[in-house]
Amino acid sequence: MSEMHCPSYYAATLNDKTAYPSLEGEITADVCVIGGGFTGVSTALDLTERGFNVVLLEQNHIGWGASGRNGGQVGYSIKGEDNIRNTHGAGADQMIKDLQWRGHEIIKKRIKKYNIDCDFKPGDMAAAIKHHHMDELKKEFNYVCEQGWGDNFKLVEKAQLRDYIGTDKYVGGLYNDMDFHIHPLNLCIGEARAAASLGARIFEGSGVVEIIHGKNPVVVTKSGRVKVNKVVIAGNAYHHLEKKKIGGVVFPAGTYILATEPLDSDLATEILPKNQSVWDMSIFLAYFRRSADNRFLYGGECNYSGRDPRSIKDTMLPHMIETFPMLKNVKIDYEWGGMIGITISRTPHVGRINDNVYYAQGYSGHGVNVTHIMGEMLSDAITGQLEHFDLFEKAKQHRIPVPRWVGNQMLALGMLYYRIKELL
Ligand SMILES: Cc1cc2nc3c(=O)[nH]c(=O)nc-3n(C[C@H](O)[C@H](O)[C@H](O)COP(=O)(O)OP(=O)(O)OC[C@H]3O[C@@H](n4cnc5c(N)ncnc54)[C@H](O)[C@@H]3O)c2cc1C
């Protein structure tokens, strides 16, 4: 039985309700992609554009997982860059630089090419909560200037902060106008629609239960089978496939979002005068922005325990009101959460189980940009271009060879240490 989209602001404002059938019987294809989030949809679209015959299998609905629930903030980090540099040395610097904005380019190109209506708005800001965070942002500003992107970035000191965020909580920030924010579910569904229009066959309610390996692997669901040349596993924090071979590296962590009722325009402008998205550097990891209809979307938390809070609103609201007291009497219309895949190295977990089964997962909370890079990279790898793929596949990962829930408790304990340190 497949599950509906979670009751989020995004599901309530979905602009395409296309329902794809479930897979029945046996079919063949060049590539079978497992998972209908950004990783899977992006890979399927890229491969279809290159002329491959692609089948995409999603256990619930397109965008049901993290891709249809997230903050919609598209930031330029690919995560775990230091780990990649440690593995590959200085030779990796140019490739990292090339990749950092690649996801942005792919998303912007697709929005235009396929006419995807997903509330694109430019601008993002990192907000420092302590002075040592500001030192980190100054370092980051120097890095972006060295890379030649300085004209698009602005280091904002406390005195100017109210021009960007309507609170005194932060000590400064780093703003840029190259990052952007979008309605993630409408983007994901729009990309799936584009793939289908080019010939990709998409099946919903089609959870994969097994991959039978071989020269021509067979991907098995409860009511169907797909015989292919290549398989891509893109189930991220929500899949349990091939545990022996790729388990123990990616751990699911919960993060949650509140959406207020639409704010009147003065209040919306007071909170975020430039309508950019924001993420802060606290251990609570707040991220927030305005929606197209001027709701305030406030996200945060990174809960490794594997259990959702009893009330998302009760967990999140005190943080939101502490930062923006003027929202005290505003109604909360939606509350929801989802799972991100965390790796200990923070580098995405990418590789091959054998010559014809590929996987990409574990973007450590930063996947909207990176999933699109992965879509292109997986397609490149399938066509024999491994330069970028190698960068990630060879990067060191830490495996915790225990059941997932034990690993999650270990990570939760580790995070507790950092929370206490921050409080002190
Ligand atoms: C609340 C929240 C806020 C976030 N905010 C941001 C943000 O602002 N910016 C950002 O960059 N990132 C953010 N992220 C992270 C980002 O959403 C993810 O990194 C990204 O969407 C991962 O995409 P994915 O396709 O790999 O995984 P998912 O979107 O989780 O998709 C995996 C899909 O695979 C399917 N699946 C699993 N197993 C099977 C199977 N056996 N057979 C068939 N289908 C299967 C699932 O049903 C699911 O639809 C956030 C995540 C959450 C949860």
PDBQT file of the ligand as one rigid body, heavy atoms in Angstrom, charges set to zero:
ROOT
HETATM    1  C1  LIG A 501      12.462  18.721   6.215  1.00  0.00    +0.000 C 
HETATM    2  C2  LIG A 501      13.658  18.743   5.300  1.00  0.00    +0.000 A 
HETATM    3  C3  LIG A 501      14.264  19.960   4.980  1.00  0.00    +0.000 A 
HETATM    4  C4  LIG A 501      15.350  19.998   4.105  1.00  0.00    +0.000 A 
HETATM    5  N1  LIG A 501      15.801  21.203   3.663  1.00  0.00    +0.000 NA
HETATM    6  C5  LIG A 501      16.725  21.253   2.676  1.00  0.00    +0.000 A 
HETATM    7  C6  LIG A 501      17.060  22.494   2.082  1.00  0.00    +0.000 A 
HETATM    8  O1  LIG A 501      16.474  23.533   2.375  1.00  0.00    +0.000 OA
HETATM    9  N2  LIG A 501      18.034  22.495   1.134  1.00  0.00    +0.000 N 
HETATM   10  C7  LIG A 501      18.662  21.348   0.729  1.00  0.00    +0.000 A 
HETATM   11  O2  LIG A 501      19.549  21.414  -0.132  1.00  0.00    +0.000 OA
HETATM   12  N3  LIG A 501      18.327  20.160   1.257  1.00  0.00    +0.000 NA
HETATM   13  C8  LIG A 501      17.358  20.071   2.192  1.00  0.00    +0.000 A 
HETATM   14  N4  LIG A 501      16.969  18.864   2.684  1.00  0.00    +0.000 N 
HETATM   15  C9  LIG A 501      17.618  17.651   2.157  1.00  0.00    +0.000 C 
HETATM   16  C10 LIG A 501      17.105  17.287   0.767  1.00  0.00    +0.000 C 
HETATM   17  O3  LIG A 501      15.710  17.350   0.737  1.00  0.00    +0.000 OA
HETATM   18  C11 LIG A 501      17.572  15.862   0.412  1.00  0.00    +0.000 C 
HETATM   19  O4  LIG A 501      18.976  15.789   0.502  1.00  0.00    +0.000 OA
HETATM   20  C12 LIG A 501      17.182  15.457  -0.996  1.00  0.00    +0.000 C 
HETATM   21  O5  LIG A 501      15.853  15.767  -1.268  1.00  0.00    +0.000 OA
HETATM   22  C13 LIG A 501      17.423  13.956  -1.172  1.00  0.00    +0.000 C 
HETATM   23  O6  LIG A 501      16.841  13.555  -2.381  1.00  0.00    +0.000 OA
HETATM   24  P1  LIG A 501      16.812  12.005  -2.732  1.00  0.00    +0.000 P 
HETATM   25  O7  LIG A 501      16.123  11.868  -4.027  1.00  0.00    +0.000 OA
HETATM   26  O8  LIG A 501      18.183  11.441  -2.651  1.00  0.00    +0.000 OA
HETATM   27  O9  LIG A 501      15.982  11.323  -1.564  1.00  0.00    +0.000 OA
HETATM   28  P2  LIG A 501      14.403  11.412  -1.268  1.00  0.00    +0.000 P 
HETATM   29  O10 LIG A 501      13.832  12.674  -1.735  1.00  0.00    +0.000 OA
HETATM   30  O11 LIG A 501      14.211  11.024   0.139  1.00  0.00    +0.000 OA
HETATM   31  O12 LIG A 501      13.802  10.320  -2.233  1.00  0.00    +0.000 OA
HETATM   32  C14 LIG A 501      13.989   8.937  -2.058  1.00  0.00    +0.000 C 
HETATM   33  C15 LIG A 501      12.782   8.275  -2.675  1.00  0.00    +0.000 C 
HETATM   34  O13 LIG A 501      13.049   6.880  -2.811  1.00  0.00    +0.000 OA
HETATM   35  C16 LIG A 501      11.857   6.180  -2.558  1.00  0.00    +0.000 C 
HETATM   36  N5  LIG A 501      12.208   4.800  -2.208  1.00  0.00    +0.000 N 
HETATM   37  C17 LIG A 501      12.891   4.362  -1.123  1.00  0.00    +0.000 A 
HETATM   38  N6  LIG A 501      13.028   3.017  -1.143  1.00  0.00    +0.000 NA
HETATM   39  C18 LIG A 501      12.427   2.602  -2.279  1.00  0.00    +0.000 A 
HETATM   40  C19 LIG A 501      12.228   1.324  -2.855  1.00  0.00    +0.000 A 
HETATM   41  N7  LIG A 501      12.668   0.212  -2.264  1.00  0.00    +0.000 N 
HETATM   42  N8  LIG A 501      11.556   1.244  -4.040  1.00  0.00    +0.000 NA
HETATM   43  C20 LIG A 501      11.084   2.379  -4.653  1.00  0.00    +0.000 A 
HETATM   44  N9  LIG A 501      11.229   3.607  -4.129  1.00  0.00    +0.000 NA
HETATM   45  C21 LIG A 501      11.918   3.736  -2.973  1.00  0.00    +0.000 A 
HETATM   46  C22 LIG A 501      11.202   6.949  -1.416  1.00  0.00    +0.000 C 
HETATM   47  O14 LIG A 501       9.817   6.694  -1.326  1.00  0.00    +0.000 OA
HETATM   48  C23 LIG A 501      11.521   8.394  -1.799  1.00  0.00    +0.000 C 
HETATM   49  O15 LIG A 501      10.484   9.013  -2.544  1.00  0.00    +0.000 OA
HETATM   50  C24 LIG A 501      15.910  18.779   3.583  1.00  0.00    +0.000 A 
HETATM   51  C25 LIG A 501      15.334  17.557   3.941  1.00  0.00    +0.000 A 
HETATM   52  C26 LIG A 501      14.218  17.531   4.781  1.00  0.00    +0.000 A 
HETATM   53  C27 LIG A 501      13.620  16.218   5.138  1.00  0.00    +0.000 C 
ENDROOT
TORSDOF 0
